[in-house]
Amino acid sequence: MGLFGFGKKKAEKEGLSQAETVQRWKDAYRANPKVYQKQDSEDLLGNCTLTEDVDTLLPLRPESQWAADGRPIPGWILSLVSITEQRVLGQMEYQEAMKRLRPFSLAESEGWILIRAMTHAELDGLFEGLPRQLV
């Protein structure tokens, strides 16, 4: 299903027209995952980044979208980056981040979710009750 109807009610709640949502989808930063090998292990770890004040497209299930040299990437994290403080605020398990980001989403389509630009306080608040891991 394409963008043109999926997530429409959510965008309207944010006060955005369908045309504005489509434009933000086109202009948003599309996450470019990085893959790392875990220390003392052959396991791979995928990482996407969400940066303060940037509309961002994130994959809903990156483990089903990417592999590295044919190897699955079972573990995924999301790094939250502050422009205000010029540092990584922390990292969290990817699917936990997806749950916490739902209130900030504008639309979903074809395995991707559009997260609206978030303030420093909103990004920081995502860690409530979680450790600020840095992997």
Short mmCIF file of the C-alpha atoms (twelve columns), coordinates in Angstrom:
data_MODEL
# 
_entry.id   MODEL 
# 
loop_
_atom_site.group_PDB 
_atom_site.id 
_atom_site.type_symbol 
_atom_site.label_atom_id 
_atom_site.label_alt_id 
_atom_site.label_comp_id 
_atom_site.label_asym_id 
_atom_site.label_seq_id 
_atom_site.Cartn_x 
_atom_site.Cartn_y 
_atom_site.Cartn_z 
_atom_site.pdbx_PDB_model_num 
ATOM 1   C CA . MET A 1   0.000  0.000   0.000  1 
ATOM 2   C CA . GLY A 2   1.357  3.410   -0.898 1 
ATOM 3   C CA . LEU A 3   1.711  6.522   1.217  1 
ATOM 4   C CA . PHE A 4   -1.417 8.131   -0.222 1 
ATOM 5   C CA . GLY A 5   -3.893 6.952   2.383  1 
ATOM 6   C CA . PHE A 6   -1.862 4.990   4.864  1 
ATOM 7   C CA . GLY A 7   -1.365 7.114   7.954  1 
ATOM 8   C CA . LYS A 8   -3.692 9.840   6.643  1 
ATOM 9   C CA . LYS A 9   -5.690 10.209  9.886  1 
ATOM 10  C CA . LYS A 10  -2.498 10.576  11.911 1 
ATOM 11  C CA . ALA A 11  -1.215 13.349  9.644  1 
ATOM 12  C CA . GLU A 12  -4.538 15.143  9.847  1 
ATOM 13  C CA . LYS A 13  -4.290 15.042  13.664 1 
ATOM 14  C CA . GLU A 14  -0.950 16.819  13.337 1 
ATOM 15  C CA . GLY A 15  -2.678 19.497  11.245 1 
ATOM 16  C CA . LEU A 16  -0.993 18.434  8.000  1 
ATOM 17  C CA . SER A 17  -2.730 18.064  4.669  1 
ATOM 18  C CA . GLN A 18  -2.086 14.975  2.605  1 
ATOM 19  C CA . ALA A 19  0.021  17.075  0.223  1 
ATOM 20  C CA . GLU A 20  2.141  18.396  3.122  1 
ATOM 21  C CA . THR A 21  2.628  14.869  4.429  1 
ATOM 22  C CA . VAL A 22  3.681  13.628  0.985  1 
ATOM 23  C CA . GLN A 23  6.171  16.507  0.688  1 
ATOM 24  C CA . ARG A 24  7.619  15.841  4.134  1 
ATOM 25  C CA . TRP A 25  7.937  12.161  3.187  1 
ATOM 26  C CA . LYS A 26  9.907  13.141  0.077  1 
ATOM 27  C CA . ASP A 27  12.121 15.615  1.952  1 
ATOM 28  C CA . ALA A 28  12.776 13.477  5.044  1 
ATOM 29  C CA . TYR A 29  16.157 11.977  5.814  1 
ATOM 30  C CA . ARG A 30  16.011 8.252   4.996  1 
ATOM 31  C CA . ALA A 31  17.845 6.214   7.608  1 
ATOM 32  C CA . ASN A 32  21.045 4.720   6.272  1 
ATOM 33  C CA . PRO A 33  21.809 1.806   8.584  1 
ATOM 34  C CA . LYS A 34  25.313 1.067   9.721  1 
ATOM 35  C CA . VAL A 35  26.343 -2.472  10.586 1 
ATOM 36  C CA . TYR A 36  28.941 -3.414  13.164 1 
ATOM 37  C CA . GLN A 37  30.377 -6.661  14.417 1 
ATOM 38  C CA . LYS A 38  29.921 -7.077  18.142 1 
ATOM 39  C CA . GLN A 39  33.086 -7.219  20.223 1 
ATOM 40  C CA . ASP A 40  34.221 -10.742 21.092 1 
ATOM 41  C CA . SER A 41  31.527 -12.214 18.835 1 
ATOM 42  C CA . GLU A 42  30.712 -12.969 15.219 1 
ATOM 43  C CA . ASP A 43  27.230 -11.450 15.666 1 
ATOM 44  C CA . LEU A 44  26.273 -8.371  13.705 1 
ATOM 45  C CA . LEU A 45  24.519 -5.303  15.086 1 
ATOM 46  C CA . GLY A 46  22.592 -2.813  12.965 1 
ATOM 47  C CA . ASN A 47  22.198 0.842   13.920 1 
ATOM 48  C CA . CYS A 48  19.932 3.611   12.631 1 
ATOM 49  C CA . THR A 49  20.059 7.219   13.817 1 
ATOM 50  C CA . LEU A 50  17.347 9.699   14.737 1 
ATOM 51  C CA . THR A 51  18.567 13.277  14.964 1 
ATOM 52  C CA . GLU A 52  16.916 16.213  16.709 1 
ATOM 53  C CA . ASP A 53  14.953 18.610  14.454 1 
ATOM 54  C CA . VAL A 54  15.035 16.304  11.398 1 
ATOM 55  C CA . ASP A 55  12.046 14.564  9.772  1 
ATOM 56  C CA . THR A 56  13.254 10.973  9.425  1 
ATOM 57  C CA . LEU A 57  12.143 7.841   7.603  1 
ATOM 58  C CA . LEU A 58  12.959 4.743   9.615  1 
ATOM 59  C CA . PRO A 59  12.464 1.111   8.613  1 
ATOM 60  C CA . LEU A 60  9.783  -0.593  10.719 1 
ATOM 61  C CA . ARG A 61  11.543 -3.976  10.674 1 
ATOM 62  C CA . PRO A 62  15.157 -3.484  9.583  1 
ATOM 63  C CA . GLU A 63  16.039 -7.099  10.337 1 
ATOM 64  C CA . SER A 64  13.808 -8.153  7.432  1 
ATOM 65  C CA . GLN A 65  15.123 -5.472  5.057  1 
ATOM 66  C CA . TRP A 66  18.902 -5.726  5.397  1 
ATOM 67  C CA . ALA A 67  21.671 -8.281  5.520  1 
ATOM 68  C CA . ALA A 68  25.449 -7.902  5.377  1 
ATOM 69  C CA . ASP A 69  27.283 -10.084 2.884  1 
ATOM 70  C CA . GLY A 70  24.310 -12.450 2.954  1 
ATOM 71  C CA . ARG A 71  24.387 -12.708 6.753  1 
ATOM 72  C CA . PRO A 72  21.270 -11.728 8.704  1 
ATOM 73  C CA . ILE A 73  21.539 -8.846  11.160 1 
ATOM 74  C CA . PRO A 74  19.509 -10.017 14.145 1 
ATOM 75  C CA . GLY A 75  20.212 -7.171  16.572 1 
ATOM 76  C CA . TRP A 76  19.190 -3.560  15.910 1 
ATOM 77  C CA . ILE A 77  19.478 -0.362  17.916 1 
ATOM 78  C CA . LEU A 78  18.429 3.247   17.393 1 
ATOM 79  C CA . SER A 79  20.866 6.021   18.295 1 
ATOM 80  C CA . LEU A 80  19.314 9.331   19.357 1 
ATOM 81  C CA . VAL A 81  21.436 12.362  18.520 1 
ATOM 82  C CA . SER A 82  21.121 15.855  19.977 1 
ATOM 83  C CA . ILE A 83  22.081 18.841  17.859 1 
ATOM 84  C CA . THR A 84  21.613 21.092  20.901 1 
ATOM 85  C CA . GLU A 85  24.209 19.191  22.945 1 
ATOM 86  C CA . GLN A 86  26.193 17.916  19.929 1 
ATOM 87  C CA . ARG A 87  26.300 14.368  21.235 1 
ATOM 88  C CA . VAL A 88  24.604 10.988  21.191 1 
ATOM 89  C CA . LEU A 89  21.951 11.023  23.930 1 
ATOM 90  C CA . GLY A 90  21.891 7.248   24.046 1 
ATOM 91  C CA . GLN A 91  20.822 4.128   22.237 1 
ATOM 92  C CA . MET A 92  17.910 1.771   22.715 1 
ATOM 93  C CA . GLU A 93  16.713 -1.525  21.348 1 
ATOM 94  C CA . TYR A 94  15.108 -0.833  17.983 1 
ATOM 95  C CA . GLN A 95  11.623 -2.267  18.503 1 
ATOM 96  C CA . GLU A 96  11.342 -0.549  21.893 1 
ATOM 97  C CA . ALA A 97  12.230 2.707   20.141 1 
ATOM 98  C CA . MET A 98  9.533  2.062   17.514 1 
ATOM 99  C CA . LYS A 99  6.915  1.709   20.280 1 
ATOM 100 C CA . ARG A 100 8.049  4.932   21.929 1 
ATOM 101 C CA . LEU A 101 8.153  6.818   18.611 1 
ATOM 102 C CA . ARG A 102 4.570  6.003   17.544 1 
ATOM 103 C CA . PRO A 103 3.141  9.269   18.960 1 
ATOM 104 C CA . PHE A 104 5.626  11.209  16.807 1 
ATOM 105 C CA . SER A 105 4.885  9.418   13.528 1 
ATOM 106 C CA . LEU A 106 3.178  11.181  10.637 1 
ATOM 107 C CA . ALA A 107 2.708  8.263   8.232  1 
ATOM 108 C CA . GLU A 108 3.671  4.664   7.463  1 
ATOM 109 C CA . SER A 109 4.091  3.012   4.099  1 
ATOM 110 C CA . GLU A 110 5.732  -0.067  2.647  1 
ATOM 111 C CA . GLY A 111 7.789  -0.927  5.716  1 
ATOM 112 C CA . TRP A 112 8.819  2.644   6.568  1 
ATOM 113 C CA . ILE A 113 7.606  5.131   9.167  1 
ATOM 114 C CA . LEU A 114 7.932  8.916   8.968  1 
ATOM 115 C CA . ILE A 115 8.922  10.424  12.316 1 
ATOM 116 C CA . ARG A 116 8.395  14.166  12.541 1 
ATOM 117 C CA . ALA A 117 11.258 16.411  13.604 1 
ATOM 118 C CA . MET A 118 11.521 16.110  17.381 1 
ATOM 119 C CA . THR A 119 12.795 18.620  19.901 1 
ATOM 120 C CA . HIS A 120 15.679 17.910  22.250 1 
ATOM 121 C CA . ALA A 121 13.229 17.496  25.150 1 
ATOM 122 C CA . GLU A 122 11.120 15.010  23.163 1 
ATOM 123 C CA . LEU A 123 14.151 12.928  22.192 1 
ATOM 124 C CA . ASP A 124 15.442 13.009  25.751 1 
ATOM 125 C CA . GLY A 125 12.023 11.975  27.067 1 
ATOM 126 C CA . LEU A 126 12.082 8.758   25.040 1 
ATOM 127 C CA . PHE A 127 14.551 7.341   27.573 1 
ATOM 128 C CA . GLU A 128 12.131 7.573   30.505 1 
ATOM 129 C CA . GLY A 129 12.578 4.364   32.489 1 
ATOM 130 C CA . LEU A 130 15.388 3.099   30.255 1 
ATOM 131 C CA . PRO A 131 19.158 3.160   30.623 1 
ATOM 132 C CA . ARG A 132 21.045 5.422   28.212 1 
ATOM 133 C CA . GLN A 133 23.145 2.752   26.671 1 
ATOM 134 C CA . LEU A 134 26.020 3.540   24.407 1 
ATOM 135 C CA . VAL A 135 26.986 0.429   22.479 1 
# 
